[in-house]
């Protein structure tokens, strides 16, 4: 009786196992286990604010990191939000930290902001001193008036001349040309103006020639949609023609153009933005703004159109204001969210539908507890 045979070794399985081990080693070697520690400014945060108030603090992260995650610890962790919360940085990155202090808070609180990166973390100590507004006195300051300005909602673009089903040809003894004439009353409101035409058929025996006010703007055997920028002028005389057939004297050159039009893109005057500054004490102890806007009837469209006002890109007013003046107190945005005030802030006025507002005066007053 013969002895049992030993099973054959599967060489392919050994090769496959070796490849898997090699890839695992390579992945381990190439995967970074640690990245440079980022630098953060400021290195600590100290706030003095009121209970029920909201603050925004900006930090700058310097470094070269593929992944940083923001978090918080301590009593203040339930008050804190980040924008952005997770990010990469190559050079520098600005991060806004939002503090929403509860109405029930009073006294001294501490905690820390943590930036976790690959290989470690950076801690920013936070100290918050919360006072109660009932013991404070209301003070105010008139921010520099914004002066006179206009808001005009107009059509973003308009066609000032148009023609369709254009056919131009040129033979040895005859041919034609087609003109397109447009006029502009006010070139100062033009952002961009261009000639657009669509060539749908041609035998391309010679060039299509496009002249504007007797100057050649285009010459070529093009096809499809073509856009050509124009210089803002009050009058445009556009002429389409083509060259003759050359040596093929028994034929003719032709171009069929589905449409041609002169389009003017208008400058937008629908919004106006201003910047204003606040002192630290006005931010820390902010109570409300008072906004006063006076309208000039002569330059304002009747009936009144929808007006939108934003502070730091948050909507604080939206609707049709009274005919002569709008006076409102602003604590939060229209949804009840904090304004997150900073030392440098923005206020924007915007008309939302066709019409205009002529504003003779706009003033913003800040009220704070002192």
C-alpha positions in Angstrom: 0.0 0.0 0.0 1.4 3.3 -1.1 1.8 6.2 1.3 -0.5 9.3 1.0 0.7 12.0 -1.4 1.4 15.5 0.0 -0.9 18.3 -1.3 0.5 20.5 -4.0 1.5 24.0 -2.9 -0.6 26.8 -4.6 2.1 29.2 -5.8 -0.5 31.7 -6.9 -1.9 32.0 -3.4 1.6 32.7 -2.1 2.1 35.5 -4.7 -1.3 37.0 -3.9 -0.6 37.0 -0.2 2.8 38.6 -0.8 1.2 41.4 -2.9 -1.4 42.1 -0.1 1.3 42.3 2.5 3.4 44.6 0.3 0.4 47.0 -0.3 -0.4 47.1 3.4 3.3 48.0 4.2 3.3 50.6 1.5 0.1 52.2 2.7 1.4 52.3 6.2 4.7 53.9 5.1 3.0 56.5 2.9 0.2 57.4 5.2 1.3 60.4 7.3 1.2 59.7 11.0 1.9 63.2 12.0 1.7 66.7 10.4 3.3 70.0 11.6 1.6 71.7 14.5 -0.4 74.7 13.3 0.0 78.1 14.9 -3.2 79.9 16.1 -3.8 83.6 16.8 -5.0 84.7 19.2 -3.7 82.1 21.6 -6.4 82.8 24.2 -9.9 84.2 24.1 -11.3 86.5 26.9 -14.9 87.8 26.6 -17.0 90.1 28.7 -20.6 90.0 27.6 -24.2 90.0 28.8 -26.4 87.0 29.5 -28.6 86.2 26.5 -26.2 87.9 24.1 -24.2 86.6 21.1 -20.7 87.2 20.0 -18.5 86.3 17.1 -14.7 85.9 17.5 -12.4 85.3 14.6 -9.1 83.3 14.8 -6.5 82.8 12.2 -4.9 79.3 11.7 -1.4 79.2 10.1 0.1 76.0 8.8 0.1 73.3 6.3 -2.4 70.6 7.4 -4.7 68.4 5.4 -7.4 68.0 8.1 -8.3 70.2 11.2 -11.4 69.6 13.2 -12.8 72.2 15.7 -14.3 71.3 19.0 -14.9 72.8 22.5 -14.7 71.6 26.1 -15.9 72.9 29.4 -19.0 74.7 30.5 -18.9 77.0 27.4 -19.0 74.0 25.0 -22.8 74.2 24.7 -22.6 77.9 23.7 -20.1 77.5 20.9 -20.4 76.9 17.1 -17.7 77.1 14.3 -17.6 78.3 10.7 -16.0 76.2 9.3 -16.0 73.3 11.7 -13.6 71.1 9.6 -11.1 72.3 7.1 -7.6 72.1 5.6 -5.1 74.9 5.6 -2.2 75.8 3.3 -0.8 79.1 4.5 -3.6 80.6 6.6 -7.3 80.1 7.3 -9.8 82.4 9.1 -12.3 80.6 11.4 -15.2 82.3 13.1 -16.2 81.1 16.6 -19.8 82.0 17.6 -20.7 82.3 21.3 -24.5 82.2 22.2 -24.6 83.0 25.9 -27.8 81.7 27.7 -30.1 84.0 29.5 -29.5 82.1 32.7 -25.8 82.6 32.7 -24.1 84.9 35.2 -20.6 85.0 36.5 -17.2 83.6 35.3 -17.0 80.7 32.9 -14.1 78.9 31.4 -13.3 76.2 28.8 -11.2 75.7 25.8 -11.3 75.5 22.0 -9.5 72.5 20.5 -8.0 72.2 17.0 -7.3 68.5 16.3 -4.9 67.9 13.5 -3.1 64.7 12.3 -0.6 64.0 15.0 -1.9 66.2 17.8 -4.1 69.1 18.9 -3.9 72.8 19.8 -5.8 74.2 22.8 -7.1 77.8 23.1 -8.1 78.7 26.7 -11.4 80.6 26.8 -12.6 82.9 29.6 -16.1 84.4 29.6 -17.3 87.0 32.1 -21.2 87.2 32.0 -23.0 90.2 33.6 -26.7 90.9 33.9 -28.2 93.8 32.0 -30.5 94.9 34.8 -27.6 96.6 36.5 -26.5 98.5 33.4 -27.4 101.9 31.9 -28.2 102.2 28.2 -25.9 104.4 26.2 -25.9 105.2 22.5 -23.7 106.5 19.6 -24.7 107.7 16.2 -22.7 105.9 13.6 -21.5 108.1 10.7 -24.5 108.8 8.4 -24.5 106.9 5.0 -25.6 110.0 3.0 -27.8 110.1 -0.2 -28.0 107.1 -2.6 -30.3 105.4 -5.1 -31.4 101.9 -5.6 -32.6 101.0 -9.1 -33.8 97.5 -10.1 -33.5 97.2 -13.9 -33.5 94.4 -16.4 -30.0 92.7 -16.3 -29.7 92.7 -20.1 -31.7 94.0 -23.0 -31.7 93.5 -26.8 -31.3 96.9 -28.5 -31.5 95.5 -32.1 -32.5 92.2 -33.6 -33.0 90.6 -37.0 -33.7 87.0 -38.1 -33.5 84.7 -41.2 -30.6 86.7 -42.7 -29.3 85.6 -46.1 -26.3 87.2 -47.7 -24.6 86.1 -50.9 -22.0 87.3 -53.4 -21.5 86.3 -57.0 -19.3 87.7 -59.7 -21.9 90.2 -60.9 -24.3 90.6 -58.0 -24.7 90.2 -54.2 -26.3 91.7 -51.2 -25.7 92.9 -47.6 -28.0 93.1 -44.6 -27.9 95.8 -42.0 -28.8 95.9 -38.3 -29.2 99.2 -36.6 -29.3 99.9 -32.8 -29.3 102.9 -30.5 -28.2 103.5 -26.9 -29.5 106.5 -25.0 -27.1 106.2 -22.0 -23.8 104.4 -22.3 -22.8 105.1 -18.7 -25.2 102.3 -17.5 -23.7 99.6 -19.8 -21.6 96.9 -18.2 -21.0 95.0 -21.5 -22.4 95.1 -25.0 -21.9 92.5 -27.7 -23.1 91.3 -31.1 -24.4 87.8 -31.3 -25.3 85.8 -34.4 -26.0 82.2 -35.3 -24.7 80.9 -38.7 -26.8 77.9 -39.6 -25.6 77.2 -43.2 -22.9 78.3 -45.7 -20.9 76.9 -48.6 -17.8 78.7 -47.2 -16.4 79.6 -50.6 -15.3 82.9 -49.1 -15.4 84.8 -45.8 -18.4 86.3 -44.0 -17.7 90.0 -43.3 -19.2 91.9 -40.4 -18.7 95.6 -40.2 -19.8 97.9 -37.3 -19.9 101.6 -38.2 -17.8 100.8 -41.4 -15.1 99.1 -39.4 -14.5 95.4 -40.0 -15.3 93.5 -36.7 -15.3 90.0 -38.1 -14.0 88.2 -41.2 -13.9 84.4 -41.5 -15.6 81.2 -42.4 -17.3 80.6 -39.1 -20.2 78.4 -38.2 -22.6 78.2 -35.2 -22.9 80.8 -32.5 -20.6 83.7 -32.5 -20.3 86.5 -30.0 -18.3 89.7 -30.6 -17.7 92.4 -28.0 -18.6 96.0 -29.0 -17.4 99.3 -27.7 -20.2 101.3 -25.9 -21.5 103.8 -28.5 -24.8 105.6 -29.0 -25.4 104.3 -32.5 -24.5 100.9 -34.1 -24.8 100.2 -37.8 -23.9 96.6 -38.3 -23.6 95.2 -41.9 -23.4 91.6 -42.9 -21.9 90.7 -46.3 -19.5 88.1 -47.8 -16.8 87.8 -50.4 -17.2 86.5 -53.9 -16.6 82.9 -55.1 -13.1 83.7 -56.5 -12.0 81.4 -59.3 -15.4 79.5 -59.2 -17.0 82.5 -61.1 -20.0 80.5 -62.1 -21.1 80.1 -58.5 -21.7 82.3 -55.5 -20.8 82.5 -51.8 -23.7 82.5 -49.4 -24.3 82.5 -45.6 -27.6 81.8 -43.8 -27.8 83.4 -40.4 -30.7 82.3 -38.2 -30.6 85.5 -36.1 -28.4 88.4 -35.2 -28.8 90.7 -32.2 -27.1 93.5 -30.2 -27.3 92.8 -26.5 -26.5 95.3 -23.7 -25.8 94.0 -20.2 -26.6 96.7 -17.7 -24.8 97.7 -14.5 -26.6 96.7 -11.4 -27.7 99.5 -9.0 -30.1 97.3 -7.1 -28.1 97.2 -3.9 -25.8 99.5 -1.9 -23.4 98.3 0.8 -21.7 100.3 3.5 -19.2 99.4 6.2 -19.3 100.6 9.8 -17.1 100.1 12.9 -18.0 99.2 16.4 -15.9 99.5 19.6 -15.3 96.5 21.8 -17.6 97.9 24.5 -20.4 98.4 21.9 -20.1 94.7 20.8 -19.7 93.2 24.3 -22.7 95.2 25.7 -24.8 95.5 22.5 -28.5 96.1 23.1 -29.9 97.1 19.7 -29.5 99.3 16.6 -31.9 102.1 15.6 -32.1 102.6 11.8 -33.6 105.7 10.3 -34.1 105.9 6.5 -35.7 108.9 4.8 -37.1 108.6 1.2 -37.3 111.2 -1.5 -40.7 110.9 -3.2 -39.4 112.3 -6.5 -37.0 109.5 -7.2 -39.0 106.7 -5.6 -41.3 104.5 -7.6 -45.0 104.3 -6.5 -46.4 102.0 -5.4 -43.4 101.2 -3.2 -41.4 98.0 -4.0 -40.1 95.4 -1.6 -37.0 96.6 0.2 -34.5 94.3 2.0 -31.9 95.4 4.5 -29.1 93.2 5.8 -26.5 93.6 8.6 -23.5 91.3 8.2 -25.5 89.4 5.5 -28.4 88.7 7.9 -31.8 90.0 6.9 -33.1 92.5 9.5 -35.9 94.0 7.4 -37.9 92.9 4.4 -41.1 94.5 3.0 -42.6 97.7 1.8 -41.7 100.6 4.0 -43.8 103.7 4.9 -43.8 106.3 2.1 -41.7 109.0 3.8 -39.5 107.2 6.4 -38.5 103.9 7.9 -37.5 103.8 11.6 -36.9 100.4 13.1 -35.1 99.0 16.1 -32.9 96.0 15.4 -31.7 93.4 18.0 -31.6 90.2 15.8 -32.4 89.2 12.3 -36.0 88.6 11.2 -35.7 84.9 12.1 -34.5 85.7 15.6 -30.9 84.8 15.0 -27.9 86.8 16.5 -26.2 89.4 14.2 -22.7 88.3 15.4 -21.2 91.8 15.4 -17.5 92.5 14.9 -15.3 95.5 14.9 -15.9 95.9 11.1 -19.5 95.3 9.9 -21.6 95.8 6.8 -25.1 97.0 6.1 -26.7 96.5 2.7 -29.8 98.1 1.2 -31.4 96.2 -1.7 -34.5 96.7 -3.9 -36.1 93.3 -4.8 -38.3 94.2 -7.7 -38.6 96.5 -10.7 -38.5 100.2 -9.6 -36.4 102.6 -7.7 -35.8 104.1 -4.3 -34.2 107.5 -3.7 -32.8 107.7 -0.2 -32.0 111.2 1.1 -30.7 110.1 4.4 -29.8 106.9 6.3 -28.5 106.8 9.8 -27.6 103.9 12.2 -27.4 104.4 15.9 -26.0 101.7 18.2 -27.3 101.3 21.8 -25.3 99.4 24.4 -25.2 98.9 28.1 -22.6 100.7 30.1 
